[in-house]
Amino acid sequence: MHTKALSLLHRARVRLNTLHFGLLLMRGVVNPSYLYTWIRQVGIPVTEVVPLADTLYSDSSLVFKVIIDRYVSGRDSDSAQLIVDWVASMAKLQQVENPSGGVSTGGLGEPKFNIDDTAIIENWGRPQRDGPALRSTSIIRFANHLLARGNAMWVKNHLWPVLKLDLGYVADSWNLTGFDLWEEVDASSFFTTAVQHRSLREGIALATALGDQDKTVAEWTIQADNALCFLQSYWSSERGYIVSNVRGGNVIRSGLDSNSILGSIHTFDPGSSAKFS
């Protein structure tokens, strides 16, 4: 990895150890303030985000997906406790009542929290439904690593409860509109649907490996199939490209948006046998 990225990763690690293992975006603290714990940023791989500058808020590019990837691949053997603590902090945030709802009434779609783990009441573009999908994808990567090493009971006791909530939210809400990752359009977003589909497929595989103890596989499979079918609706044969947002009501845009590129990158499977030309 690039030396600058490694340096930022180290700084993010120190900052996360200090600030409840949330991910902070510090574009500024006034007009408007961006000093929050963000859900989305904890799940996106560092390769998908270009650091704006070597400043405090560049830490928003350094998220737990890359930390977990580095740990699982053996490039960083010291991150296990950091990852465990982060999962515990996310479990806590899942239970925080917020303007999007409670843990079972839509609250998992809340995009951000105060850094003291309290809800934000101010108006914002909510809900943003990609957060639980991205978070679960990161945790599943860690869970699969532990499963391969015979730690199934630990995964069931400590990771599965968090994953079940996130994946249940995805299965229940993937076909609802919400704000896109730029927080501008209340619609169905290609990026959101793509990462939701990925999380469900990976969640189904993990649930099956754990014995489907909660009988979620059948329903999640139905919803994953439906999400995959809906993904086809973003393609415009007339325009010749993926329209990034659909079902946006009165918001009319060209549909040319980097959210489609980011969605494709995030869901690309390097182990797939698919051929591209």
Steps between C-alpha positions, in 0.01 A plus 500: 500500500609855431707650784258790540205262535684298763578816692136604489397151609722528805354841583148370453579215735616736773197723446261204505650371823430840651155569360284194561611328181273709285615653175516877501472728202654832597441726205423765757338548836287803410290614204419212474654264752622164368639376829291184528520122506400393150358154427575486127864587530565209736426257220650630175840369392779757491560426132161654419570836657764753406628695804432868445821608671737391771284665767292394795192432294691268265444237769153459349667300222646247740225267600458167662464306180863566417607435860322164492636418155852568618451289811344207314769503233775490763637844422411632845493254788428757771147610410286221648406683820441823309254319272326329793461833679365664185236228461400553863468874441282438193279266704451785746411748226246258354294539817497881506157649428526768232283697256504208253347272765599234750701183448198317356316798350748644249764650727780301339467729198623800699815629325688659789519545877667736742843385610363429848269237344185709532248566225502811283164675492570767236358473151711288267469284190366189667469210486808384310451128451846394384661524847378167643594320179854641499546435870381140471730435204797608711398289798429196283856517367625478859248227587607281208862535606412384853282215373787365293699479822239310698346792689137440402365539853669837545358616168152387603519673837674825410463572128178334392268711721632817334486347155148365543371850575680664207413229249142487621478873441642459150255220418206707623593837348706449183201590282426824684638834390751694708772758458794410278858491620543868410199584721335691217237281334218314677460210259608146426875511448709257296778510758260424784320216323830347385656493847174376650496210255860415582439506874199271470689245288793496740265493798317200355829314461602579857160409645517169315849431635369568851212257453227757422408504868256791455344363180589812305650344187175434313364856542835667437542294183164621371593860572849464350347361180254790492776754556705350217198522273443863599865582427427443132259795505787746541630418151369731230528347153389832355778695671755220497602526862397420857267767638628553852168599660147395409161558663617844605166677475534855373881494507611480136866427427696344217580192708870533423646475847813342644279308744462244220876465468547472876223242519665290232839521671362415840311194380766365263605148591861431399440129559214483253533292184319769300685624193514860390603656173 
